[in-house]
């Protein structure tokens, strides 16, 4: 779930993808002879690589709301024509340019998304941010602290702060009508990324016992329990890499190191936790899929793909 952003759209996957500092999925398409295929599908087989980079905790309008030609923040003469109610101040706040690299945002679980979207009115973002603020910060410059004065959900960025992302948009395809598949927080979104589902299974290893779990699927947390061990998260349904492998499409999956970009649950604030490529967590749920375990037992290709060289 994306937060700390202008509220008109919740997610912004591109044709190129975009997901900074979390995970990278690389798929190498199998080449095929164009002489064996109808001319109507020749273009499909000219694609050699598909790269998906995912950016978490931003909406489309947070990064591209003012991109020329995009269906972003409604403007007239360079001034936003929309606003969102601020219950505490009793006024309506328009989107504004925010040059700050750090944005504090707000809570972003399933219930928060429901209240943010507000039946399509898209006007609950400030109210939810105010509900999620915690006055427990001793250092207002702590990036994991949502201070009393840290309300910034109406801010947007442009090429001045994120020239690399705007360069992607200029050189590739920027899709302004594509949305994230789930209205919830980080773990369900990452499960959708690698399997197109967020679920919870009542019996380990049995996909027929899995049911929708938009808010609370099995949580690998900070990866203290290794995949396949008692008490560890278990995802029994089929993931995308299994299907790629089955169809002889090579793939790679990479996790960047650093600090975790978000809380291990749907809270707005938490202490920074180191993240290493060798430690699975809610931003790297792929190793907890049973189909991945099956793959790793048969091929070294996927083993290498799950490790950062």
N, C-alpha and C positions, 0 to 999 in steps of 0.2 A: 504494500500500500504506500502511496506516495504522499508526502506531507511537506509543510514548510514552503508552500508554493501558491501561485495564483490558482483559483479554484475552478476554472472552466473545464479542464480535463484532468483526469487522474494519472494517466500514464502515457508514455510516448515511445513505444518501440518503433523503430524505423524499418525500412527495407534493409538498410545496412545494419540495423539493430542500434542499441546504444546502452551500455551498462558499465559505468566506470568503477574501477577498483573493487569489483566483486568477482565476476566470473566471466570466462570467455569460452564459447563453444565454437569449434572450428569443424566444418564439414567439408570434405573434399569429394566433389562429385565425380562419378565414374565417367570417363570419356567414352563416347560412342561415335561410330562412323556415321557421318551425315548422309552417306549414300544409302544407308539401310533404313532411313527414316522418312516419313512424309515431310514435305517441305513446311507444313504448318507447325511442326514442333522442332524444327532445326534450332531455333533460338535457345530452347531449353537446354540443349546439349552443348551449347557454347559456354555455359556456366561451369567453371572449374572449381571455384571455392565459394562457400557461403560462410560469412563471418558474422556472428551475433555478439555485440558488446552491449551489456545491459547497465543502465544507469538507474540506481535506486534512489527513492525518496525525492523525486522531482516530478512535476507534471509537465505536460507539453508546453503549457503557457508559461511556466516558470522559466523555461529556456528558449522557447520559440514563439511566444505569444505575440511578439512584434516583428517576427521574421517577414520580410517582404513577400506578399502573395499568399502567406499561410492563413488558414482559418483559425486565427488565434483570438486575442483580446479585442473585442469590438471597440473601434476607435472612430473619432471624427475630428479631423484637423489635428491629429496627434494626441488627442485627449481621450482617455477611456470613457465610454458611455454607459458603463455598468458599474455596480458597486455591491458590496456585501454588508449586511447589517452588523454593527458592533453593539451587542446587547449592553455591555458595561458602559459604553460612552453614549449610547443613545443616538448614534449617527450611522451613516452608510459610508463605507470606506471604499474608494476606488483603487484599482491596481496601480502600483507605482514602481519606478525603476529603483532597484536595490543593488548598490555596488558591492555589498558585503559578500565575502567569500563564505562566511559562516552564516547559516540560517537555522533557526531553532525549531521552527515548525510546530507540530502538535501531535497528539496521539492518533494512531492510524490502524486500529483494529476494525473488525467487521461492523460493530455498532457505531463506531466513529464515522465510518464511511457512509453508513445509512443516514446518519444525522447531517453529515457534510452535504451529501447529494440532495437530501430533503425532498424526495419525490420528484426530482428533476429540476427543482428551483435553484439548486447549486448555491445555496446561500447560508449554509451552516458552518462554514470553515472557521470563521472568527470565534463563534460561540464554542466550538469544540476545542479550539486552541486554548481558549480561556479556561475551559474546564480541566484541560490537561496540564496546565502550568503548576509547577511545584515550587514552593518557596523554601528550598532546602540547600540553596547554593551559597557557598562562602566565597566563590570566585566567579564573578559574572562573565569572565572571559573563558571559562572552562567550556570547551565545545560540547560537553555532554550535559550542560546545565541549561534548563529553560527558565530564565530569570523572570521576575515579576514584570519587567519592562521589555521582555523578549518577544512581543507579538510581532510577527513578520510574515504571516501567511499570505499577504496580498502583494508581496514584492515579486518582481520579475527581473531577469537578467537578459543581456544581449551580447553581441560580439565583443563589447568592451571587457566583459568578465570571462567569457567562454569562447574565444576566437577559434579554438580547435573544433568545437561542436558546430559552430556556424560554418566552418570550412567543410565539415562533413556534409552539411545540408546543401552547400553550394555545389559540391562535387559529386554527390550521390543523389539519393531520392529521399526527400523528407515527407513522411506520411502524416498528414494532420487529421486523419479520420480513423486512426487505429488506436485501440484502447487495450488496457491490460485486461487479462481474462478473469481476474478475481478482484472483488472489492474487500480486500483485507490486507494483512501486514506481510512482512518479509518472507517468512517460511512458506506460507501457502503460495506466494508468487513464485518463489524459486522452485517449488514442486511443479507448478504449472510450466515453468520454463523447461524442465527436463522430462516431463511426463504428460503435460496437459491435464493434470488433475491434482487436487488436494483432497486426501481421503484419510480415513482411519480404519484399520482392520482389527476385528475382534479376535482373530486367530492368526498368529504369526505364520507367515509363509502361505497364507490362503487368500488369494485375491478375490474369491467369491464372498468373503466376509467383509470386504471393504465398502464403506459408505462415504458420502460427501462429508468433508470436514473443512469448511471455509475458514474457521477461526482456530481450531485446536487439533491439527493432525499430530501424530507422534513427533515429539520435539527432540532432535539430536543435541540441542543446547550448544555447549562449547566443545562438543566432541570428546568428552571425558570417557565415554563408553564406546569402545570400538564396534564397528558394524558387525553384526552377527553374534555379539555376546549378549548374555542375559540382561534384560533391562534396557538395551539399546533400541533406538528407533528402528522400526521395520516397515518398509514400503513394499508390499507384496505385488503391486500391480506392475504392468510393463512400462518401462521408461523408453524414451526416444532412442537412446544409444543402442538398445537391444535391437530395435527395428532397423537402425542404420547398419549394424553389424550383420543382421540377417540378410540384408539386401546388398551386402558387399560394398558398402559406402564407408570409407575410412573417416575417422573423426578424432577430435582432440578436445579436451576439457581442461581449462587452466584456472587456477585460483590465485589471485594476487595476495601477497603478504602485506602486513601492516596492522592496523587496529580495526576491529570490527566496525562496520559503517553504521550499525544500528543496534538497538537493544535485542537481547535474545528472546524477548517477548514483545508485546505490542505497546509497551510503555513509551512515553515521550523522552524520558531521561534515564540514564544509567552510566555507570563508570566505564571507561574505555578498557577493552579487553584485547590483548594481542591476538592476532589471527595469523596462522601459518598454513601453508599449503598442505602440510601433512596432518592437520587437525581439522577433521570435518566439523561442520556446524550448520546453523540454519541457513547460511549463505552457500553451503556446499552439501546439499542433501543427497547428491547422486550416489556416493558410496553405500548409502543405506538401502538402496533398492536391491531386492533379491535377484533381479535380472542382471545387475552389475556383478554381483557375487558369482553368478553362473558364468558370465563372460570372463571374469578374471581367472577363473579356474581353467579356461580353455585357450586363452590367448594372451600374449605379452603385449600386444599392441595397446589394449585398453589400459593395462597397468602403467605403461609409459605415459599415456595420455592423462592419467590422473595425478601425475607427479610433475611439478615444475622443474624443468631442466636448468 
